[in-house]
């Protein structure tokens, strides 16, 4: 049974995997999608904290095996949903997630994106709101867990997770190792803030753009009051609001077209593979035909030799 461990980047996916490993002794797979910074880059010892493993071979074949398996297979993802398999989705205050994502991108992919680009969804994983909506509105069964719950995962949360996974084994209490990990790799493990506060990262323009695009979800999740959102966003009908909405719409369209291109490329890859297989079969048949032709030529030569011998013998008999 495949269960996705999904989240918008920097929302607590790794923390969820730590809880699953520490409390349930459950490992989780990474590698079905390009890594943001390559999980392999960190010290191998870190994988013990969240039970990471990687597979060998074709990702699509691994995915198909996981879906049909009777065993529990946990797979990390930041992508949009691709099926209706069960999922645990980690959500975090978008202001905290975005700031952490920007810092992460600046470290591992400098120059590849900007705060405004990530805010409007100009990235392979899209924007914070559309990512959450896609996972929360799909038909598959989804358990939504908040980042702040995971930080101090209590018995009630662990029980919810166990029931969702159908886990019946022993459950150990959660001991958060973040301080230890942060000391070892501060560039990867951030402060893990649970509540948002204004700081120098959030310029007035960036903050207004965020509330314009993501304020409704922020309020729906209880991370901000509706009145706060209304006063902080660009005024409705203003040129500033229109510009932000256009940027987000263009980014969404680009992602949509990229998705179409990816599907076409996947089809081309499948067709090429089929062509390669047919060509291999054709080459085999050609070699077999050539070999048979050589045998036929040898047989024909042998027949000619035998006929000549018979003619020779008949001539000798008549002469006698």
C-alpha positions as CSV (number, residue, x, y, z in Angstrom):
1,X,0.0,0.0,0.0
2,X,1.4,3.3,-1.1
3,X,1.0,6.3,1.2
4,X,2.3,9.7,0.1
5,X,4.1,11.9,2.6
6,X,3.3,15.2,1.0
7,X,3.9,18.9,1.6
8,X,4.8,22.2,0.1
9,X,8.6,22.6,0.4
10,X,10.0,23.5,3.8
11,X,6.7,22.7,5.6
12,X,7.8,19.8,7.7
13,X,8.1,16.8,5.5
14,X,11.4,15.8,7.0
15,X,10.0,16.3,10.4
16,X,7.1,14.0,9.6
17,X,9.5,11.4,8.5
18,X,11.5,11.8,11.7
19,X,8.3,11.1,13.7
20,X,7.5,8.1,11.6
21,X,11.0,6.6,12.1
22,X,11.4,7.5,15.7
23,X,8.0,6.6,17.0
24,X,6.9,3.9,14.6
25,X,10.2,2.6,13.2
26,X,8.9,3.2,9.7
27,X,11.2,4.0,6.8
28,X,10.3,6.3,3.9
29,X,11.4,6.5,0.3
30,X,12.8,9.5,-1.5
31,X,13.9,9.8,-5.1
32,X,10.7,9.6,-7.2
33,X,11.3,13.3,-8.0
34,X,14.3,15.5,-8.4
35,X,15.5,16.6,-5.0
36,X,15.6,20.3,-4.1
37,X,19.1,20.0,-2.8
38,X,19.8,16.3,-3.2
39,X,19.1,14.5,0.1
40,X,22.3,12.6,-0.5
41,X,24.3,15.8,0.1
42,X,23.9,15.7,3.8
43,X,25.9,13.4,6.1
44,X,24.7,9.8,5.7
45,X,24.1,9.6,9.5
46,X,21.2,12.0,9.2
47,X,19.2,9.5,7.3
48,X,19.0,7.4,10.4
49,X,16.8,10.2,12.0
50,X,14.1,9.9,9.3
51,X,14.6,6.4,7.9
52,X,15.4,7.5,4.4
53,X,16.1,4.9,1.7
54,X,16.5,5.1,-2.0
55,X,15.6,2.5,-4.7
56,X,17.5,1.3,-7.7
57,X,16.1,1.2,-11.2
58,X,13.2,2.9,-12.9
59,X,11.1,5.3,-10.7
60,X,7.9,4.4,-12.6
61,X,8.4,0.7,-11.9
62,X,9.0,1.4,-8.2
63,X,5.8,3.5,-8.1
64,X,3.8,0.8,-9.8
65,X,5.1,-1.9,-7.4
66,X,4.4,0.3,-4.4
67,X,0.8,0.8,-5.4
68,X,0.2,-2.9,-5.8
69,X,2.2,-4.0,-2.7
70,X,0.4,-5.4,0.3
71,X,3.2,-3.9,2.5
72,X,3.1,-0.3,3.6
73,X,5.3,1.9,1.4
74,X,5.8,5.5,2.5
75,X,7.0,7.9,-0.2
76,X,8.0,11.5,0.2
77,X,6.8,14.1,-2.3
78,X,6.5,17.8,-2.9
79,X,4.8,17.4,-6.2
80,X,1.1,17.8,-7.1
81,X,-1.0,14.7,-6.5
82,X,-0.8,12.1,-9.3
83,X,-3.3,9.6,-8.0
84,X,-5.8,9.0,-5.2
85,X,-3.7,6.9,-2.9
86,X,-3.7,7.7,0.8
87,X,-1.6,10.6,1.9
88,X,-0.4,12.4,5.0
89,X,-0.2,16.1,4.1
90,X,1.9,18.5,6.3
91,X,0.8,22.1,6.2
92,X,2.6,25.1,7.7
93,X,2.0,28.8,7.9
94,X,2.8,29.9,4.4
95,X,4.7,32.9,5.5
96,X,7.1,30.6,7.4
97,X,7.3,28.0,4.7
98,X,8.0,30.6,1.9
99,X,10.8,32.4,3.9
100,X,12.4,29.0,4.6
101,X,12.0,27.9,1.0
102,X,13.7,31.1,-0.3
103,X,16.6,30.6,2.0
104,X,16.9,27.0,0.9
105,X,16.8,27.9,-2.8
106,X,19.4,30.7,-2.2
107,X,21.8,28.2,-0.7
108,X,21.3,25.2,-3.0
109,X,20.2,26.8,-6.2
110,X,21.5,30.4,-6.1
111,X,20.0,32.7,-8.7
112,X,17.4,30.1,-9.8
113,X,14.4,31.9,-8.2
114,X,13.4,35.0,-6.2
115,X,10.9,35.5,-3.3
116,X,8.3,36.9,-5.7
117,X,8.8,34.0,-8.1
118,X,8.2,31.5,-5.4
119,X,5.4,33.5,-4.0
120,X,3.5,33.5,-7.3
121,X,4.3,29.8,-8.0
122,X,6.9,30.2,-10.7
123,X,8.5,27.0,-9.6
124,X,8.1,23.3,-10.5
125,X,6.2,22.8,-7.2
126,X,3.8,25.7,-7.7
127,X,2.6,28.1,-5.0
128,X,1.6,27.5,-1.4
129,X,-2.2,27.8,-1.9
130,X,-2.6,25.8,-5.0
131,X,-0.4,23.1,-3.6
132,X,-2.6,22.8,-0.5
133,X,-5.8,23.0,-2.4
134,X,-4.7,20.3,-4.9
135,X,-4.0,17.8,-2.1
136,X,-6.9,18.7,0.1
137,X,-9.6,18.6,-2.7
138,X,-8.5,15.4,-4.3
139,X,-10.6,12.2,-4.0
140,X,-8.0,10.2,-2.1
141,X,-8.0,9.9,1.7
142,X,-5.8,12.5,3.2
143,X,-4.7,13.1,6.8
144,X,-3.7,16.7,7.2
145,X,-1.1,17.4,9.9
146,X,0.1,20.8,11.0
147,X,3.8,21.6,11.3
148,X,3.3,22.9,14.8
149,X,1.7,19.7,15.8
150,X,4.6,17.7,14.6
151,X,7.2,19.7,16.5
152,X,5.8,18.4,19.8
153,X,3.9,15.3,18.6
154,X,1.8,14.1,21.5
155,X,0.0,10.8,22.0
156,X,-3.2,12.0,20.4
157,X,-1.4,12.9,17.1
158,X,0.6,9.7,17.1
159,X,-2.6,7.7,17.6
160,X,-4.2,9.6,14.6
161,X,-1.3,8.7,12.4
162,X,-1.2,5.1,13.5
163,X,-5.0,4.7,12.8
164,X,-4.6,6.3,9.4
165,X,-1.8,4.0,8.4
166,X,-3.4,0.9,9.9
167,X,-0.3,0.6,12.1
168,X,-0.7,-1.9,15.0
169,X,2.9,-2.1,16.3
170,X,4.4,-0.4,19.3
171,X,4.6,3.4,19.4
172,X,7.4,5.1,21.1
173,X,7.1,8.6,22.6
174,X,8.4,11.5,20.4
175,X,11.7,13.1,21.4
176,X,12.4,16.0,19.0
177,X,16.0,15.8,17.8
178,X,15.9,19.2,16.0
179,X,18.3,21.0,18.3
180,X,20.9,18.3,17.8
181,X,20.4,18.3,14.1
182,X,20.4,22.1,13.8
183,X,23.8,22.2,15.6
184,X,25.2,19.7,13.1
185,X,23.7,21.2,9.9
186,X,22.3,24.7,10.5
187,X,22.2,25.3,6.7
188,X,19.6,22.6,6.3
189,X,17.7,22.6,9.6
190,X,16.2,26.0,10.2
191,X,14.9,27.4,13.5
192,X,11.7,25.6,13.1
193,X,9.5,28.5,14.0
194,X,5.9,27.6,14.9
195,X,4.4,31.1,14.9
196,X,5.0,33.9,12.3
197,X,6.3,37.3,13.2
198,X,7.2,40.2,10.9
199,X,10.9,40.5,10.1
200,X,13.3,42.1,7.6
201,X,12.5,39.4,5.0
202,X,9.0,40.6,4.7
203,X,9.1,43.9,2.9
204,X,5.8,45.7,2.6
205,X,5.5,44.9,-1.1
206,X,6.3,41.2,-0.6
207,X,3.9,40.9,2.3
208,X,1.0,42.6,0.5
209,X,1.6,40.3,-2.5
210,X,1.5,37.3,-0.2
211,X,-1.7,38.3,1.5
212,X,-3.3,39.1,-2.0
213,X,-2.6,35.6,-3.2
214,X,-2.6,33.5,-0.1
215,X,-4.5,35.5,2.5
216,X,-7.7,33.5,2.1
217,X,-6.0,30.2,2.8
218,X,-4.1,31.8,5.7
219,X,-7.4,32.8,7.2
220,X,-9.1,29.4,6.4
221,X,-6.3,27.6,8.3
222,X,-6.4,30.0,11.2
223,X,-3.0,31.4,10.7
224,X,-4.4,35.0,10.3
225,X,-7.7,36.8,11.0
226,X,-9.8,37.7,8.0
227,X,-9.7,41.3,9.0
228,X,-5.9,41.2,9.0
229,X,-5.8,39.6,5.6
230,X,-8.2,42.2,4.2
231,X,-6.2,45.2,5.5
232,X,-2.8,43.7,4.5
233,X,-3.6,42.7,0.9
234,X,-3.5,45.0,-2.1
235,X,-6.8,46.9,-2.4
236,X,-9.3,45.0,-4.5
237,X,-9.3,46.3,-8.1
238,X,-6.0,48.1,-7.7
239,X,-3.3,48.0,-10.3
240,X,-1.0,46.3,-7.7
241,X,-3.6,43.5,-7.1
242,X,-4.1,43.1,-10.9
243,X,-0.3,42.8,-11.4
244,X,0.2,40.2,-8.7
245,X,-2.8,38.1,-9.9
246,X,-1.5,38.2,-13.5
247,X,1.9,37.0,-12.5
248,X,0.3,34.1,-10.6
249,X,-1.9,33.2,-13.5
250,X,1.0,33.3,-15.9
251,X,3.0,31.0,-13.6
252,X,0.1,28.6,-13.4
253,X,-0.2,28.6,-17.1
254,X,3.5,27.9,-17.5
255,X,3.3,25.0,-15.1
256,X,0.2,23.6,-17.0
257,X,2.1,23.8,-20.3
258,X,5.2,22.2,-18.7
259,X,3.0,19.4,-17.5
260,X,1.7,18.8,-21.0
261,X,5.3,18.9,-22.3
262,X,6.3,16.4,-19.7
263,X,3.5,14.1,-20.6
264,X,4.4,14.3,-24.3
265,X,8.1,13.6,-23.5
266,X,7.0,10.6,-21.4
267,X,5.0,9.4,-24.4
268,X,7.9,10.0,-26.7
269,X,10.2,8.0,-24.3
270,X,7.7,5.1,-24.3
271,X,7.5,5.2,-28.1
272,X,11.2,5.3,-28.4
273,X,11.5,2.4,-26.1
274,X,9.0,0.4,-28.1
275,X,10.8,1.3,-31.3
276,X,14.1,0.2,-29.8
277,X,12.6,-3.1,-28.8
278,X,11.1,-3.6,-32.3
279,X,14.5,-2.6,-33.8
280,X,16.2,-5.2,-31.6
281,X,13.7,-7.8,-32.7
282,X,14.2,-6.8,-36.4
283,X,18.0,-7.0,-36.0
284,X,17.6,-10.5,-34.4
285,X,15.3,-11.7,-37.2
286,X,17.7,-10.2,-39.8
287,X,20.6,-12.1,-38.3
288,X,18.6,-15.3,-38.2
289,X,17.5,-14.8,-41.8
290,X,21.1,-14.2,-42.8
291,X,22.2,-17.4,-41.0
292,X,19.4,-19.4,-42.6
293,X,20.3,-18.0,-46.0
294,X,23.9,-19.1,-45.5
295,X,22.6,-22.6,-44.6
296,X,20.5,-22.6,-47.7
297,X,23.4,-21.5,-49.9
298,X,25.5,-24.2,-48.3
299,X,22.7,-26.8,-48.9
300,X,22.4,-25.6,-52.5
301,X,26.1,-25.9,-53.1
302,X,26.0,-29.4,-51.6
303,X,23.1,-30.3,-53.8
304,X,25.1,-29.0,-56.9
305,X,28.1,-31.0,-55.8
306,X,26.0,-34.2,-55.4
307,X,24.2,-33.7,-58.7
308,X,27.6,-33.3,-60.4
309,X,28.8,-36.5,-58.7
310,X,25.7,-38.4,-59.7
311,X,26.1,-37.2,-63.3
312,X,29.7,-38.3,-63.2
313,X,28.7,-41.7,-61.9
314,X,26.0,-42.1,-64.6
315,X,28.5,-41.3,-67.3
316,X,30.9,-43.8,-66.0
317,X,28.2,-46.5,-65.8
318,X,27.1,-45.9,-69.4
319,X,30.7,-46.0,-70.5
320,X,31.2,-49.4,-69.0
